[in-house]
């Protein structure tokens, strides 16, 4: 469904991504792992339309998105849960969620989506009238995911959803990602908690210094000792 | 950008300022028509106003729209003293400066205390202040309506012609102002102002006495504006409240400083020269209206294409930043090889918190917490999100005071201490989401901490100390880049380097490991061990269980603002209440 072909991205003269070819099938859950500075967040931003590609193509279905303006990506069915959540802090939880369904198509289904979001994260139901910045980190992350779902996306991009969360919340967030995926939404997940991400994913890519250096099923990747060592910290302790 | 001044460059710039001053001083004797002297007087006047404005607003980022109030206060002080009380003109100038300082310091002492008044609110408050002062002047005997004439006041005789007195007074004040701006720029005081500009809360927690610095900068700024007002009153020889306390002065000085470059000591002077010349060239002739439009267009173009001002553009062209490739920077092997001080964990407490409470809008973030931190230990502080861990760190570092309870550190209660005093006392912290000073290079970021924390070093010593911590964290290859160029891993290590450069007794690490890959976590764990071996006590807020078990001597678990468990990590994690509240059944 999503297909990147030899994508390149730059910051000024510095190359952040080069020769990236990657795909996510409909309903698939794919994760991207790699060290900090490898370009994972840039990759997410490129697919979300927040960073322009320097070369290559991004296709969603049959459409080439590479030269679309950034706000059009949402209409194509891509939603993002950005790193660090980036909620509208002074707005209420409900307003945050409603802004998630800003476009006409999603707006028509707003009520239903809101109901689904509350079903997915029951703790939010009592918090709808509260300002987003007053929530705990875990609850904020739930709002960020729910807000992305309000757009009724075909593809959900998640950038480090477990960042700074307590283990019990991480479990809950990963469970919700599993459920979202089970409902048919394709997911591209960037995550430092490699063990849990690989546990969830159908396939994974390893990104280093802006290039894809390995890909395959979690089983394939974990069979490679250097990947185990580098990304699970196994044997390095 | 400011710290990189090597002494040679400092001396060269200082010599250049003095030489320019001496060169300008010869102009009245060259036989040029007096017109040039009055034109240059205006350049000097605007140089004083723009440069003095920049000392507060450019350096520390507190955008003032109230410069007209202090300029005007100076004008009226001189006008009233000279015309009604027959005080000799030159004697009125210190009074003009003094009145402006009193007004500025009083306003600053009130406004700078309020955390909410920053950015546009400060601009509005200072603008309103201008109109308040203007109204008072207009409706009291100070002016009373008709304006004040200075036609009877004797102009001091300086130089060959009548105008040259103004020329020389303007030149002297402009020279003094530029030297003040230059000196502050290169001082520890200036470094503190730049830190306030980028992130005031972090600056305070790092030991910068922000309130005092802001008031001091405002006072210097106001005194110079006041003295300029005194001279200009005599130059105009007739002052009216309507013209004096208008928006023209603040708007013009802002434009000049932005045009020249606010981050540079010479920026406002360049802007003042350019704009005064442009204003004259475009608006003095027959096409005044068309000229104003051209003038406006030039300004828009400069602001669009040279956002850092003329000087920012100039320096960038001369020294194109060798931007390191965005990819991974190989960190050099750990440079830290100092002998392990065999400090065992003692039972002597370094910090005792008793009955600490803090609520936000009725929500109890901490609800009566007792925590004891022992000298030399690594204490893990755990708990679900929203359990009060960050609040505890914010209280200990002085970001806000507790509602109740005490926190004894070295026998002093931190509850009533300002953040910069706590930093001086030897407590440093990192931020979960790194908060580097974006306008300062990596090296300067670290040096700032060494200058103002408990290390309290001079600028030169701080730069050397910074190198040590850059080596320790492996950031040396990035020392001369801006924090924007760092990836998350490196930013986290910059937080660490900054905290350590203050040479703290106690360092509070707020989730330094979150977002790092397992390999990077291993590196950081080694680093944290090395910090402890160096004798520093560490409080470590973290969710990465592997690191918590590997590092901590003890842990304290918080939930809903209360301590629910305390002890050795492995024991505490097995307790059912900790599993339900924090770890989740997946970990059991």
Interface residues (C-beta under 8 A of the other chain):
Chain A: X11 X12 X13 X14 X15 X16 X33 X34 X35 X36 X37 X38 X39 X84 X134 X135 X136 X137 X138 X139 X160 X163 X164 X165 X166 X167 X168 X169 X170 X171 X172 X192 X194 X208 X209 X210 X229 X230 X231 X232 X233 X234 X236 X237
Chain B: X323 X324 X325 X326 X327 X328 X329 X360 X361 X363 X383 X384 X385 X386 X387 X432 X433 X487 X488 X489 X490 X511 X514 X515 X516 X517 X518 X519 X520 X521 X522 X543 X545 X546 X550 X581 X582 X583 X584 X586 X587
